[in-house]
Amino acid sequence: MTENTVANLEHRFQKGQSGNPAGKPKGARHKATILAERLMQDDVEMIVNAVLTAARNGDMMAAKIILDRIAPVRRSTSFDLPRIEGWADVGAARAALLDAVADGDLTAAEAVDLFKLAEKVARSREAARSNG
């Protein structure tokens, strides 16, 4: 490579600037996922019927697959979530939720749902305070 080419490659993008600022569109799926869905699309009914038949014939693994889809096991968890009186308490709630995820007491999805609930509680309490 010539010195000009090397210099151009080194300064192609400014530091901290993405080469694709728009990024991947939200909801876009990977090509491999799309291909797998297309390949299985024709066989889904056959696969489901095979699992159902196996479960009816006493295959406990097949029965577990079906039951896990129909009635997933609910976990009982407990952790200390600070009382939320307003926006000032949301940070402590976030920290408690992250700790619960790190400790394995909550899944990330459960923590996200609970954090959204905490934000709604804070919003409603702040609104009640400003209206009252």
Secondary structure as UniProt FT lines:
FT   HELIX           3..10
FT   TURN            15..16
FT   TURN            21..22
FT   TURN            26..27
FT   HELIX           31..41
FT   TURN            42..43
FT   HELIX           44..56
FT   TURN            57..58
FT   HELIX           60..70
FT   HELIX           87..89
FT   HELIX           90..102
FT   TURN            103..104
FT   HELIX           108..131
//
